[in-house]
Amino acid sequence: MRGHRASYDAWVRCGATGWGFDDLLPFFKRSEHVEGRDPALRGRSGPLAPGPAVSGHPIARAGLEAAAQTGYPMAADIGGGLEDGFGWCDLNIVDGRRQSAADAYLTPVLGRPNLDVVTDALVHRVTITGGRCTGVEYSVANEMVAVESGTEVVLTAGTVGTVGTPQLLMLSGVGPQADLRAAGVRVVADLPGVGASLHDHPMSGIVYRAARPVPHGTNNHGEVQGLVDTGIGGHGPDVQLMFVDVPLRADALPGPELDQGYATMVSLLAGFSRGSVRLAEATPGAAPVIDPRYYNDVRDLEMMASGLRMAREIGGAPALAPWRGTEALPGAEVRDDDDLRAYLRKNLRSYSHYAGTCRIGADETAVVDTDLRVHGISGLSVADASVMPAPVSANTNATVYAIAERAADLIRGRRGQGPVHG
């Protein structure tokens, strides 16, 4: 899911010049192979094969019909970046298995002579001498290894990049000097934005007891999504609604058993709250201190409460009547604004879409420039979700692929090899 173009154009307003939707579109296209859709918007020769569920779950089908009955527009390609409304979303499922980045990009080139893959390794720090990154130190089991780089080191700390990348920079002495000194790390470069501006997509939802057993889902439990503008966020869709074939909720809350319920989930896409990642100690591999500061800005609660009202309205539409038993959470008695806000604080889940802790920009709190190079340190770049300067209105996976594809072009250009075409 790319998310709506408005969220990428917001990046430009945050100082990420050249990172709007139209700038990223060639890199979205390069990553994917999609049949039967607009070739001006979708790629045909990339390694990823996203597509909608082969056999849609009945809850998803009923939810989509319910959204139409409630008056929401239907989108032909909800993941393309140009539409709002509701539609079948793209999944990374190929021949019944999730297609990972390793499946698509790494496994096919493992035989290249210029590629070494080291697994079960813990990176301790990048080495910096005279303002230049010169290599990486890591350990495998109890053995320390140091590798040198004459060109460039690129940090892409995988699915936890938004946490791991700033943590690694801080362990290397790059970050807010007061925090580094408090953790006992020698300051190499005072970059106050490292670990700041953390954002996520918090989730909540309306949970129902089903009128009959819910079939076990064979895909990712959320096959239909809606991008909706509450009018509060200020630029494009700001909440995502998703029909989920399990009664998803905060772990501590009571509710129906797995096959006895379902949910209409609401996710905040354009939140204003920002959190942080900081070192707890200077030991590599130690857990950092993560403070997401969910709902620190009251506008976030207002958008989520608006999304809950939409979800409740759709949930009461005729198409879902065969499945609808009673509302388990928050319960029919929870109606006014104060009660909805209290429920949102209680039924809070992370969508696991952390981003923003090494954001692109030119101001004093930005960490990388528009070419993804770390400010003040030559030979060091970042190319993962941590560079996103503001939330995207979708799951972050497709955007990370686009960032990586563009990073490949930037790196090749710096080495005089020119961009990759295709």
C-alpha positions as CSV (number, residue, x, y, z in Angstrom):
1,M,0.0,0.0,0.0
2,R,1.5,3.3,-1.1
3,G,-0.9,5.6,0.6
4,H,-2.3,8.8,-0.8
5,R,-0.1,11.2,-2.7
6,A,-1.0,13.9,-0.2
7,S,1.1,12.4,2.5
8,Y,4.2,12.3,0.3
9,D,3.7,15.9,-0.9
10,A,3.6,16.8,2.9
11,W,7.2,15.5,3.0
12,V,8.2,18.3,0.7
13,R,6.6,20.9,3.0
14,C,8.7,19.3,5.8
15,G,11.8,20.2,3.9
16,A,12.3,16.9,1.9
17,T,12.6,18.7,-1.5
18,G,12.4,16.2,-4.4
19,W,10.6,13.5,-2.3
20,G,7.0,14.2,-3.3
21,F,4.7,11.5,-4.8
22,D,5.6,12.3,-8.4
23,D,9.4,12.1,-7.5
24,L,8.9,8.7,-5.8
25,L,6.5,7.2,-8.4
26,P,9.3,5.9,-10.7
27,F,10.8,4.0,-7.7
28,F,7.5,2.6,-6.6
29,K,7.0,1.3,-10.1
30,R,10.5,-0.1,-10.3
31,S,9.9,-2.3,-7.3
32,E,6.8,-4.0,-8.6
33,H,5.3,-6.3,-11.2
34,V,1.6,-5.6,-11.4
35,E,-0.7,-6.8,-14.2
36,G,-3.9,-5.3,-15.5
37,R,-3.6,-1.8,-14.1
38,D,-2.6,1.7,-15.3
39,P,1.0,1.4,-16.6
40,A,1.5,5.1,-15.9
41,L,0.9,4.3,-12.2
42,R,2.0,0.7,-11.9
43,G,5.3,-1.1,-12.7
44,R,5.5,-4.2,-14.9
45,S,9.1,-5.5,-14.5
46,G,10.0,-5.2,-10.8
47,P,10.8,-8.1,-8.4
48,L,7.8,-7.7,-6.1
49,A,4.4,-9.1,-7.1
50,P,1.7,-7.4,-5.0
51,G,-1.9,-8.0,-5.6
52,P,-5.3,-8.4,-3.9
53,A,-6.4,-11.5,-2.0
54,V,-6.9,-14.4,-4.4
55,S,-10.0,-15.6,-2.4
56,G,-11.4,-12.7,-0.4
57,H,-12.7,-13.4,3.1
58,P,-16.5,-13.0,3.6
59,I,-16.0,-10.4,6.3
60,A,-13.9,-8.3,3.9
61,R,-16.5,-8.7,1.2
62,A,-19.3,-7.7,3.5
63,G,-17.3,-4.8,4.9
64,L,-16.7,-3.4,1.4
65,E,-20.4,-3.6,0.5
66,A,-21.2,-2.0,3.8
67,A,-18.9,0.9,3.1
68,A,-20.6,1.4,-0.3
69,Q,-24.1,1.3,1.4
70,T,-22.9,3.9,3.8
71,G,-22.0,6.2,1.0
72,Y,-18.2,5.9,0.8
73,P,-16.6,5.9,-2.7
74,M,-15.2,2.6,-4.1
75,A,-11.6,2.8,-5.3
76,A,-10.3,0.7,-8.3
77,D,-6.7,0.8,-6.9
78,I,-6.7,1.9,-3.3
79,G,-3.0,1.2,-3.0
80,G,-2.0,3.2,-6.0
81,G,-1.6,6.6,-4.4
82,L,-4.3,8.7,-6.2
83,E,-7.6,7.5,-4.7
84,D,-9.4,7.6,-1.4
85,G,-12.4,5.5,-0.4
86,F,-12.5,1.8,0.0
87,G,-11.1,-1.1,-2.0
88,W,-9.2,-4.4,-2.0
89,C,-5.7,-3.7,-0.9
90,D,-2.5,-5.3,-2.3
91,L,-0.8,-8.1,-0.4
92,N,2.7,-9.5,-0.6
93,I,1.5,-13.1,-1.0
94,V,2.8,-15.2,-3.9
95,D,1.8,-18.8,-4.3
96,G,0.4,-18.8,-0.8
97,R,3.5,-17.4,1.0
98,R,4.4,-13.9,2.0
99,Q,7.0,-12.5,-0.4
100,S,9.7,-10.9,1.7
101,A,12.4,-8.4,0.6
102,A,14.9,-11.3,0.8
103,D,12.7,-13.4,-1.5
104,A,12.4,-10.6,-4.1
105,Y,15.8,-8.9,-4.0
106,L,18.4,-10.9,-2.1
107,T,18.0,-14.6,-2.9
108,P,18.2,-14.2,-6.7
109,V,21.7,-12.5,-6.4
110,L,23.3,-14.5,-3.6
111,G,25.9,-15.8,-6.1
112,R,27.3,-12.4,-7.0
113,P,31.1,-12.2,-6.3
114,N,30.8,-8.7,-4.8
115,L,28.2,-9.7,-2.2
116,D,28.8,-11.2,1.2
117,V,25.9,-11.9,3.5
118,V,26.6,-12.3,7.2
119,T,23.8,-13.6,9.4
120,D,23.4,-13.7,13.2
121,A,25.6,-10.6,13.4
122,L,25.3,-7.7,15.9
123,V,26.6,-4.3,14.6
124,H,28.3,-2.5,17.4
125,R,29.1,0.9,15.7
126,V,30.2,2.6,12.6
127,T,33.7,3.9,12.8
128,I,34.2,7.6,12.1
129,T,37.6,9.3,11.7
130,G,38.0,13.0,11.0
131,G,34.3,13.5,10.1
132,R,34.3,10.5,7.7
133,C,32.7,7.1,8.2
134,T,35.4,4.5,7.5
135,G,33.8,1.2,8.3
136,V,31.7,-0.9,10.6
137,E,32.4,-3.0,13.7
138,Y,30.2,-6.1,14.4
139,S,30.3,-9.3,16.2
140,V,29.4,-12.9,15.3
141,A,29.1,-15.1,18.4
142,N,32.1,-13.9,20.4
143,E,34.3,-12.8,17.6
144,M,34.7,-9.1,16.8
145,V,35.0,-8.1,13.1
146,A,36.0,-4.8,11.7
147,V,35.4,-4.0,8.0
148,E,36.6,-0.9,6.2
149,S,34.8,1.2,3.6
150,G,36.6,3.4,1.1
151,T,33.3,4.7,-0.4
152,E,30.1,4.6,1.7
153,V,28.3,2.9,4.6
154,V,24.5,2.7,4.3
155,L,22.4,2.0,7.4
156,T,19.2,0.1,6.7
157,A,18.4,-1.7,9.9
158,G,15.6,-3.8,8.5
159,T,12.1,-4.0,10.0
160,V,13.4,-2.2,13.2
161,G,15.3,0.5,11.2
162,T,13.5,3.3,12.9
163,V,14.7,2.1,16.2
164,G,18.0,0.3,15.2
165,T,19.4,3.0,13.0
166,P,19.3,5.9,15.4
167,Q,20.5,3.5,18.2
168,L,23.5,2.6,16.0
169,L,24.2,6.2,15.2
170,M,24.1,7.1,18.9
171,L,26.3,4.2,19.8
172,S,28.8,5.6,17.3
173,G,28.7,9.0,18.9
174,V,26.3,10.7,16.5
175,G,23.2,12.2,18.1
176,P,22.0,14.7,20.8
177,Q,25.2,15.4,22.8
178,A,23.6,15.7,26.2
179,D,21.9,12.3,25.8
180,L,25.1,10.7,24.5
181,R,27.1,12.0,27.4
182,A,24.5,10.8,29.9
183,A,24.8,7.3,28.4
184,G,28.6,7.4,28.5
185,V,29.2,7.7,24.8
186,R,31.9,10.0,23.4
187,V,30.4,12.7,21.2
188,V,31.5,12.6,17.6
189,A,28.8,14.8,16.0
190,D,26.1,16.7,17.8
191,L,22.9,15.9,15.8
192,P,19.9,16.6,18.0
193,G,17.4,15.0,15.6
194,V,18.8,11.5,15.8
195,G,16.1,9.5,17.6
196,A,13.6,12.3,17.6
197,S,10.4,12.8,15.5
198,L,9.3,9.2,16.1
199,H,5.9,8.5,14.6
200,D,3.7,5.5,14.2
201,H,0.1,4.6,13.2
202,P,-1.7,3.8,16.4
203,M,-4.8,1.5,16.0
204,S,-8.1,1.0,17.7
205,G,-11.4,-0.2,16.5
206,I,-15.0,-1.4,16.9
207,V,-15.0,-5.1,18.0
208,Y,-18.1,-7.3,17.4
209,R,-19.3,-10.6,18.7
210,A,-20.3,-12.5,15.6
211,A,-23.7,-13.9,15.0
212,R,-22.1,-17.1,13.6
213,P,-18.6,-18.6,13.6
214,V,-16.1,-16.6,11.6
215,P,-14.1,-18.7,9.1
216,H,-10.4,-18.8,9.6
217,G,-8.5,-16.3,7.5
218,T,-6.0,-17.5,5.0
219,N,-4.4,-14.2,4.2
220,N,-3.3,-11.3,6.4
221,H,-6.7,-10.8,8.2
222,G,-7.2,-7.4,6.6
223,E,-7.9,-7.6,2.9
224,V,-10.1,-4.4,2.4
225,Q,-9.0,-1.0,3.5
226,G,-10.4,2.5,3.3
227,L,-8.6,5.8,3.2
228,V,-10.8,8.5,4.7
229,D,-10.4,12.2,5.4
230,T,-11.9,13.3,8.7
231,G,-11.3,17.0,7.9
232,I,-9.1,17.4,10.9
233,G,-5.6,16.4,9.6
234,G,-5.4,19.1,7.0
235,H,-4.1,17.3,4.0
236,G,-5.8,14.3,2.4
237,P,-6.9,11.0,4.1
238,D,-5.9,10.9,7.7
239,V,-7.4,7.6,9.0
240,Q,-7.4,4.1,7.6
241,L,-10.4,1.7,8.2
242,M,-9.9,-2.0,7.7
243,F,-12.2,-5.0,8.1
244,V,-10.5,-7.6,10.1
245,D,-11.7,-11.2,10.4
246,V,-10.5,-11.6,14.0
247,P,-11.6,-9.6,17.1
248,L,-8.4,-7.5,17.2
249,R,-8.0,-5.3,20.3
250,A,-5.5,-4.4,23.0
251,D,-4.1,-7.6,24.7
252,A,-5.4,-6.7,28.1
253,L,-9.0,-6.1,27.1
254,P,-11.6,-8.9,27.3
255,G,-13.6,-9.8,24.2
256,P,-14.7,-12.6,21.9
257,E,-12.6,-15.7,21.0
258,L,-10.9,-15.7,17.7
259,D,-13.6,-17.4,15.7
260,Q,-16.4,-15.7,17.5
261,G,-15.7,-12.1,16.5
262,Y,-14.4,-9.6,14.0
263,A,-13.5,-5.9,14.0
264,T,-13.5,-2.7,12.0
265,M,-10.1,-1.3,12.8
266,V,-9.2,2.4,12.7
267,S,-5.6,3.6,12.3
268,L,-4.3,7.1,12.5
269,L,-2.4,8.0,9.3
270,A,-1.5,11.6,9.7
271,G,-0.9,12.0,13.4
272,F,0.7,15.1,15.0
273,S,2.3,13.4,18.0
274,R,6.0,12.7,17.9
275,G,8.0,10.4,20.2
276,S,11.7,9.5,20.6
277,V,14.3,6.7,20.7
278,R,17.1,7.2,23.2
279,L,20.0,5.0,24.5
280,A,19.4,3.3,27.9
281,E,23.1,2.4,28.0
282,A,26.2,2.3,25.8
283,T,26.1,-1.5,25.4
284,P,25.5,-2.7,21.8
285,G,22.4,-4.9,21.7
286,A,20.8,-3.4,24.8
287,A,17.2,-2.4,24.5
288,P,16.9,1.4,23.9
289,V,14.3,3.6,25.6
290,I,11.3,4.1,23.2
291,D,8.7,6.7,24.0
292,P,6.1,6.9,21.2
293,R,4.0,9.5,23.0
294,Y,0.8,8.4,21.4
295,Y,-2.0,10.9,21.5
296,N,0.3,13.6,22.9
297,D,-1.4,16.0,20.5
298,V,-5.2,16.2,21.1
299,R,-5.9,16.4,17.4
300,D,-4.8,12.8,17.1
301,L,-7.6,11.7,19.5
302,E,-10.1,13.8,17.6
303,M,-9.2,12.1,14.3
304,M,-9.3,8.7,15.8
305,A,-12.7,9.4,17.5
306,S,-14.0,10.6,14.1
307,G,-12.7,7.3,12.6
308,L,-14.5,5.3,15.3
309,R,-17.8,6.9,14.5
310,M,-17.3,6.1,10.8
311,A,-16.4,2.5,11.6
312,R,-19.5,2.2,13.8
313,E,-21.7,3.6,11.1
314,I,-20.3,1.2,8.5
315,G,-20.5,-1.7,11.0
316,G,-24.3,-1.1,11.3
317,A,-24.9,-1.3,7.5
318,P,-27.2,-4.1,6.1
319,A,-24.3,-5.9,4.4
320,L,-22.8,-6.9,7.7
321,A,-26.1,-7.9,9.3
322,P,-25.6,-11.7,8.7
323,W,-22.3,-11.5,10.7
324,R,-23.2,-8.8,13.3
325,G,-24.1,-10.0,16.8
326,T,-23.5,-7.3,19.4
327,E,-20.8,-4.6,19.8
328,A,-18.3,-6.0,22.3
329,L,-16.0,-2.9,22.3
330,P,-16.4,-0.2,23.2
331,G,-20.0,-1.1,23.7
332,A,-23.2,0.6,22.6
333,E,-23.3,2.8,25.8
334,V,-20.0,4.5,24.8
335,R,-21.1,7.4,22.7
336,D,-20.0,10.9,23.9
337,D,-16.6,12.4,23.1
338,D,-15.1,12.0,26.5
339,D,-16.0,8.3,26.6
340,L,-14.6,7.7,23.1
341,R,-11.3,9.3,24.0
342,A,-11.0,7.3,27.2
343,Y,-11.7,4.1,25.1
344,L,-9.1,5.1,22.6
345,R,-6.5,5.4,25.3
346,K,-7.5,2.0,26.7
347,N,-7.8,0.1,23.4
348,L,-4.5,1.1,21.8
349,R,-2.3,-1.0,19.6
350,S,0.7,-0.2,17.5
351,Y,0.5,-0.9,13.8
352,S,4.3,-1.5,13.9
353,H,4.9,1.4,11.5
354,Y,7.6,3.2,13.4
355,A,9.3,5.9,11.2
356,G,10.9,9.3,11.3
357,T,13.8,9.0,13.7
358,C,16.5,10.1,11.1
359,R,14.3,12.3,9.0
360,I,15.2,14.0,5.7
361,G,15.5,17.8,5.9
362,A,17.7,20.8,5.9
363,D,16.9,22.3,9.4
364,E,18.9,21.8,12.5
365,T,16.9,18.8,13.7
366,A,17.0,16.9,10.4
367,V,19.5,13.9,10.2
368,V,20.0,13.3,6.5
369,D,19.9,15.5,3.5
370,T,17.7,15.0,0.4
371,D,20.4,12.6,-0.9
372,L,20.1,10.5,2.3
373,R,23.6,11.5,3.5
374,V,24.0,12.0,7.3
375,H,24.6,15.7,8.0
376,G,28.2,16.4,9.0
377,I,29.5,12.9,8.4
378,S,30.8,12.0,4.9
379,G,30.6,8.5,3.6
380,L,27.5,7.6,5.8
381,S,23.9,7.4,4.6
382,V,20.5,6.1,5.8
383,A,18.0,4.3,3.6
384,D,15.1,2.9,5.7
385,A,11.9,4.0,7.3
386,S,13.7,6.3,9.8
387,V,14.2,8.9,7.0
388,M,10.5,9.6,6.5
389,P,9.8,13.2,7.6
390,A,6.1,12.7,8.2
391,P,3.7,9.7,8.3
392,V,2.6,8.1,5.1
393,S,-1.1,7.3,4.8
394,A,-0.6,3.6,4.5
395,N,1.3,0.6,5.8
396,T,5.0,1.6,5.4
397,N,6.3,-1.5,3.5
398,A,5.9,-0.2,-0.1
399,T,7.4,3.2,0.8
400,V,10.5,1.6,2.3
401,Y,11.0,-0.3,-1.0
402,A,10.7,3.0,-2.9
403,I,13.2,4.7,-0.6
404,A,15.6,1.8,-1.1
405,E,15.2,1.9,-4.9
406,R,16.0,5.6,-4.9
407,A,18.9,5.1,-2.5
408,A,20.4,2.7,-5.0
409,D,20.3,5.4,-7.7
410,L,21.8,8.0,-5.5
411,I,24.6,5.7,-4.5
412,R,25.4,4.7,-8.1
413,G,25.4,8.4,-9.0
414,R,27.9,9.2,-6.3
415,R,30.1,6.5,-7.6
416,G,29.9,7.8,-11.2
417,Q,27.9,4.8,-12.4
418,G,24.7,6.7,-13.3
419,P,21.1,5.8,-12.3
420,V,19.5,2.4,-12.9
421,H,16.7,2.5,-15.5
422,G,13.8,0.2,-15.8
